[in-house]
Each structure stands twice: as C-alpha cells, then as structure tokens.
Amino acid sequence: MKPAPFDYYAPDSVEEAVALLERLEGEDVEAKILAGGQSLMPMLNLRVARPDALIDLRKLDTLKYIRDEGEVIAIGAMTSKSDAEDSGLLKQQQPLFQHASYLIGHRQIRNRGTVGGSFAHADPAAEYGAAAMALGIEMKIVGPDGERVVAAEDFYITFLTADIDSTEILTEVRVPKMAPGTGWSFQEMARRDGDLALAGAAVTLRLEGGNCSEVRVAVFGVNGSPARIAEAEQLLEGSSPADELFRQAGKAAAAAVDEPIADVHGSGDYRRQLISVLVARCLAEAVERAA
Amino acid sequence: MVRDIPNSPDMLPITSTRYVGKAVKRIEDPALVSGTVEFIDNYSVPGMAHCAMMRSPHPHARVLSVDTGAAEKMPGVYAVLTGEDVKKWCNPMATSPEGWGAYCLAVDKVRFVGEPVVAVAATSRYVAEDALELIDVEYELLPVLVDPHKALEADSPTLFEENKTNVIQDRSYTWGEIDQVFSEADHVFTEKFRWNRCGANPMETFGCVCDWDTVNDYVTCRGSYQTPGFMALGRAGSFNLPSNKIKVISHPHGGSFGGKGGPRGTEIAALLSRKAGGRPVKYIEDRVEYLLAGAGQSWDRYYKASIAVKADGSVSGFKVDLLDDQGAGSEGWGTISVAKPLAAFTGCYRIEAAQYNMKLVVSNRAPTFAYRGYGPPPHNLVLESLMDIAARELGVDAAEFRRRNYIQPEQFPYTIPSGNEYDSGDYEAVLDKVLGMADYQALRAEQEKLRAEGKLVGIGVASTVEPGVFDWNAYSTVGVAGVGVPEGVKVAIDIMGQITVTVGFSLEGQGQYTLAAQLVADYFCVEMESVRVAYAATDVAPPHFGPGGSRLGVAMSGAILGACQKIEDKFAQVVARLMQTEPGNVELMDGHMRVKGVPGAEMHIAQVAGTMLNRSDLLPPGMEPCPEATYVWTAPNRNQPDDQGRCRSYLTAANACHVALVEIDPGTGVTDILKYFIVDDCGTRLNPATVEGQIQGGVAQGVGAAFFEEYVYTEDCQPLVSLFSDYLLPTIHEVPIAAKGDVVTPSPVAPLGAKGCGEGAIHTTPATLMCAVNDALFPLGVQIRETPMSPNRVWTLIQQAQ
C-alpha cells in the first residue's frame, strides 16, 4: 500500500497553482490537487488514483477563512472542517451547515480535511452535498480565465465529478445565511458513528400562517450526486404540517431516487427506505424548530 | 521432590498477598504508551530488504506462466521469488487433518483472491510495489467452488486435486442415547442458523524480518508471533530444516486474537532472504492484505440444530449439524474451531445426550484462521437461541428456563456428554446476581410498557461456559495428536536479590507479564519492581506454547509457582545446612527462609541466593550453586480421547451470564443496545482489572460479530471487503461499557483456583444480542437467525412481517 511515483508541488499562491495546472495540462501531465488528503491519500496508497503530479494547496493560508459577508458566509476552500464545525458564526447564522460539518467522519478527519476538498471531491456520501442543495450554496472557482461562480444545482455532475475543469481550483464556498424563523434538520444513517452515510437528508422550511413554505428537501448518499427532491417539497409547500404528510413526502423522495447504490452495507431498496424515513424525520424536526 | 501447585492464594508463603488478587497497574504499559516498545515495523537492520507480494485476482485459476524478467532487472530489486523457487525449497504448510495446506506462494494454481503468487525483495516497499507492476502472470481460469453445500457433490470443482475431494472431514459423533432422548421428548425444536464469516482484526497486522543464514542454513524469524515455538516447528517442517535450525523471536505486538504470526508471510520473507543471498527481508502486511488473505477470517458456518425438551421444561438432547466453509485450505488451523465446541458442547446445562455432525469443506474463499473463542461463540449462539425458542413455546421466562436446566453446584466435577469435565461452578448464583443487577423484573415490566407504545424492545439472557486451558486432546476430532501443552518459565534470583522471570511469549496486550511479576513478588515477598519479566526466543526458552485457548494466565501461574517451589526447596537445603537442621524443618514465609518453631532463626531470600552464589564453602557438599529454577507446567489428569472424541480436555470451566436490553428502529432496522449487564465466574481473579479488560474486549468483539463484521464475497467468490470502510469494527460509539459483577467459585484443580478467562465475553455476547433482537422482533412474528444482524437484514425481516 504505497503510492506509485509522482511529482510533488506546493505552490505559494492560487495564481501560481493555476499557472502550474495550466502548464502541466499543456505538457499532458495528469495533475491532482491535494487539499487535506482524507480521500485522496488512501486512493494514492491503494494505487486507485495514480496522478503524475500532486499539487498540494497546504501553503494557501489565504484560503483559510470563514467570513461574514452580509447575506452570505464565505468559507475559504482550505478551511478545515473542524474550523467550520467550531465556527460561532456558522452556529448562529447557518446551523445546518455547521451540523453537517460535525457529521463528517471523525474529529481527526475533520482536522485534516478541508471544506473545499470535500466539495471538489464530490463524493455522493459527503454531507456537504446535501447542505449545498438545501441551502443554495455557490462555489467560487478560479482558472486561467479568471473567476466564475457555480450554483449547487450545476456543480455536481456525477459520482466523484464536479464542475471543475482540470486547470481550475475551487477557492471558496458561499453559504447563504439562514433566515430567522427557518426550521432545519440534517439527518443521516451510517453503519457506525463517523462512517460515510448510507443515506441522508437535509431540510429547511418556514411556517407561514401554520403552513409550510419555502420547503427545500435534499438527499445524499444514495446515488451518484446529491439532489433536491421537488416531489417532496411540493407535497409540503402550503400544507399544514402533519406526520402523515411527512411520511408521504418521505415516500415521494424515496420514489424519486434513481439507481440507488447497493453495496455490502445495504441494498438499493434499503437505501430508498432510509431516504423515506430520514426525509420524514427531517421534516418533523424542521417543523419543530420552525415553530 | 514433587509438590502440589497451590490452588488458592491463601497457600502462598506470605501472610497476606500484596499483589495477587489486586487490580495492580500493568508493568507493560509505560513502555507501550511511551512508544519505546519495539514493534516489528520499528525494527530495522543495515542492508535489510523490503518485501511486497503480487496476489491473485482470481478465486481459482491455473498459473500458466510467470514473467519476472523486467522486475528482476529493475534497479533496487534484490530478489524475485516465484512458485518454482518455493516448490524447490519448501513444503506445503502443515495442517490438521494433513494435506490441506498450500505452498506459501502459488505453485501451479491459485485457490483464492489474494493468494500470493510472486514476491519481491527490494530496497524499499515503494520499489518492491513498483516492481510488482512489471511482472506478468498468465492465468487459465478454473470453475469456482462457491457454495460450500456443493463442495459435497462429486462434480464440484476440486481445489486440492490430489485429495480428490473438497471435504476435509465429514464425521458424526454421538454421545448418549440420542435417538431415544429425541423420540421420548415432549417437544423438539429445530432451527437453521447462518453465521457469516468474521474474525480477528488486531490493531497491528502481521509483520516479520527473516534472515536465512546461507552459510549455516540457519533461519531467524523476528516478528509479531503469538505462538513462537509452534511457528518455529511448523517452519522447520516447511523448510526441511532440523527443528533446532530455526529460531523465532517474537516482538511485542499490537494484539493477536488467535491468528498473529502468518506462516505464509514468514516463509515468503525467509525464502526471499535465501534467494537474496542471506540479506534480511522485512515483510509488513498491510491492512488490505490482512483483510483479503491474512489471519482475519474465521467461522463461516451453516447450522441446523435441534433440542429435545420434556414437558417439565428440562432439556434432554441437543443435535447439531454443522457445515463449515474452511475456505481454500486449512493453513490457518480453522479446523480446530470446529472441534473445540466439544469442550462445552452442552453449555451450562444438564443435557444427557448430544450429537455433532460436522462437515468441513473447502471453497474458493480465503482460508480461515483461529479467532478468539476458536469456534464456540457461534455454537453458543445456536444453543442459546434454541433455549429461547423452547422457553417461549413452553411459556417459561428465558431466565427461568435456563435456571431449570443448569448443572447444579454439587454435581461438579461434571462430565458433559461430549466428554469434557467441568471443574466447578455455581451457575444459578451467577444468574441471580446478573438478574439483580439488571433489575430483571422491572426491565421486563418496562419492556411491556414500551411494547404497548409500539416500540420494538427486547431483552436477551444468555449463559455460557468458557473452556479454559486448552489441551491438544480437545482437537483429536480433526486429527491433532497429543496430550498436554507444556508451558515453562525460569525464575532466577541474582546475587542482589533481584528476580528475573524468563518466559517464551511476548507482549500482545493481555497483561501476563504483570501477572508474572505479581505472583513472584508475592511468593518471595518482594516489591513488584524487583521482578523483571524477560522474553526468551525459541532457541533458549523453556518448552512453551504461549497465549491461546484461555490458557496462559493459568498455565504460566502453574509454571511460576512450580519454579518458585523448586527454588524454595533448594534454599531450604542451604538454610538447613547453615542452621544445622533438616531441610524439612525450613520453610519460606514473608520472604524469609525460617526454621520452624525457632523464632529469629531465619534468612532473607536475598541472603540465601547470595550465599549460594558467593559462599560455596557453606553449601551442602556437592550442591549446585544455582538460585534459579525452570518449571514446565502442564494441566494435570488429561487423557487420550476415545473413539467419540471424549476426553478431559480443557482444565477449567469459567461461566458467565449476560443480560442485554435492545431497541430496534423499525424504520431503519438499526439496533441500539440500551443496557448491558455481565456477571462472570472465572474462579480466583488474579488481577481483577485484567479480567475486566478481557471481558470488555470480548464484548466489543461480540458486538462486532453480532451487528457489524462480515467478510462478504460475491457470487463468484470475489471478496467485497478489503478496507475498514467495508469490514466494520465496532468503535467506542457502538460498544456499550457493560455493568459488570462477579461470582467467585475457585477451580479446585487449577493453580491458585483461577480459571481461564482470556476469551471472555465473545462466548456470550453474540448469543445474548441475538436473543435480545429476537425478543424485540417477537411481536412482529419474525425472527433473525443470521449474523451479523445488520440494519438491512433486520429491516428486511420487518418488511416481511408487514
């Protein structure tokens, strides 16, 4: 379990990193960005991933921040997940994101793993995927042609693939603050505490005149990419919250899941069942928090 | 002079013990926690090469050709070892029954995914792994033996062609009038059970540094070896070397649980060293290698079992049909795990007749190995589940039903139908104590209340016997020969009165070095700090086996006490001469050799040792000036098995009763362990903290087996588990810290009255948890008979109920 040989770079700035990516691309050298390494290092050691070059972003302290920008909380890509977990700003103004951070792996993993690394890796079992969908997070990406901003709906393409070009770097995630009065919930099922989730759900909603509004339901872990589930949201939108309705929404969410993953931990049917249960439970908890 | 080994701490020559029976701190721990222990991966010698192995991607294939040319030319590569070399220099690994071991590298064919095919020794592991990528192996795929049931069929693909069968053993044992007992029974309950493959996963995988002295043909193997003497003997056989031409040095290792000390890794590293001209070769098994093909897989079983019950609720018969998938051969001695249940076949119960039909077959899965408990944990799960089924059908509470069937205290020593003799016990006292701790009646009332609210809440009660101090005779049913497992130590008192105990086994976590120091310190009434425990490699250690089969605490205690007595007897001769009396008038008490009935006529043991070593003029004529003694202990009163495998095998019979409260989430199938209680009786507790640690560790492995751990294979024998993200070990979040209590019924036959307890709760926890889960599921009308009881499996059953 030792990696195949690779060249190692640790650029001092985003500009240098992008230039390096561009140069290596031109030389037909396959480069991979290292941003914490909690997924990449095992893949290297197993020789599942064998890039020719590794570009380590560890020196990019300029990408380590959690900033209040009014409507949005801006999180630098190299911010550790444990810093996100510990952030008072997130706890107060975006508790769903903070809680999603807490649910990632174990503390040791969160100390080393970065927010940007998790988003860019686009593992379907990553908590941040559901958070991105439920909260409408935007990704700031820098490349040779400058900066662009991608919405969560467009960011996730498929299993382990996000909308980041091979010469681009994800530099920031922009998390909208949670409006006061918003109810939220984030729940997942993992075989053990800290394992990758078999399935999970994130919900935000508001209560207006006793009825649900602005309902957002997102799921993750069950198939290639996190997704919002319009079928479940529509069932709730404008309706009076009730357990039976939550159950129906859960079932609708489960039915909307395409090609669920099946592995040693659970069948596709079982994962659908988890979505059904978790969405219903998230809705109940979110309503409770909104009330 | 032969003396009896004391069977009670009261008999030690000290007014009151200062260490024995106390939860003293472990002497091993300062070095372990400060990282100064030399684990094998920390060991390095100049010029050492590093080994990497190319492993088979196929479950069953003929090896047509191996092209190592490019790898051999690669800079940094010292040697490339193939099946051709191995065939020339080595024999297949010894097994019991004979003839089911492969060569350490594939010769002609591969039989499981992960089987080593080619090995490289190079300047670093990195280079060695790079070199593997230059090797081409051409395979011809063979039909795969997937279903162990099909192994019994004549046209199944044959793994060991020279054996012309895939059945390692097909035997039936009958004890008592089994047919009569079943025909006369008022009730017979029969069920099938499936125990899926799980096993040991120590923190440290296997590792070794082997060195083939090509001038003297002498092989030295250092590494993480649980049973170094046994390993040395096996490798001498493999290498066609005289048994005194191989030396095994066991380094401290990070856990073992049965399988540590891989024969394959050792043989490959040693042969690479031979091929590299004697250069030492290090092999460190990585976790993927361990999970695919290491010593971590055990107990792959299909059971059909029945109990016969009389109207009064007494269980009279127990029949077990077992099909055991040993995997691709029995190089890991997985066969013994099928034989060991004979030592406690009928558990805690008075069951007059029993039958065991055991079929051991091979398949194209990895070979199975020893794992803590070595076979009985699945057997206990079957028996305890049947006890619950019977209790429920008869309308008797699970705890009460067991109570009615317990062997009674006055019946000991008690010979069970399968032949073993239990030394002592008070099962009802253990049950009463644990029921009291759990407040069982209140727990049942709480369960009723929660059930009324629609919750799936269950209580499990299980009682088991833990056979302690194994003997080879226990394994005669699978062809193991011999009676008696010697364990020797040397105790030496130096001229300054400091004491060294030399043992033949290394640190692996159980705290035996501490126990050695406790015993010697109390025997001679010195501080524990004055006792050092030293490890001796196989070439100089007294006869020994080491840890295994819940034996070492007891066996080592016997050896230490025997050695101390021998020193005491020598000292008595010296002091008798000095004090002008007979040796029989001199006794050891509180660290002094005293003349009986003469106050003040005494010498401290350090003075006696000093006299022996430095004043030969004062010694009895002809006396050897040696304040040291070696004693090799073996369990007394063992015998040869009869034709039904019956013998006095395990010396001691510890027992435990567990009570668990669980709740199942019907939406997810997840089981939550809400409460867990244990009372155990392992006789005298020589170090209660160590006993508690063993029990809690056994709970962890029991929870793993019950809910998490499973080596999953596809329908064509491809392993799906090669990482810890697939093979789930329970963590501190999943394992309850059990409330623990004890009952002490000393063994009348074991040193200091202590019973083997090293396996502990793994015997009981899986059974308890399955009983609890089934109790929770009972209102739904479904039951689970398969481990691990994963959320997916439990949810599927719940679905079936709805």
Interface residues (C-beta under 8 A of the other chain):
Chain A: M1 K2 P3 A4 P5 P42 L46 R47 M189 R191 R192 D193 G194 D195 L196 D263 V264 H265 G266 S267 Y270 Q273 L274 S276 V277 R281
Chain B: R125 Y126 E129 D130 E133 D286 R287 V288 G667 T668 G669 V670 F708 E710 V712 L720 V721 L723 S725 D726 L728 P730 T731 H733 E734 S790 P791 N792 W795 T796
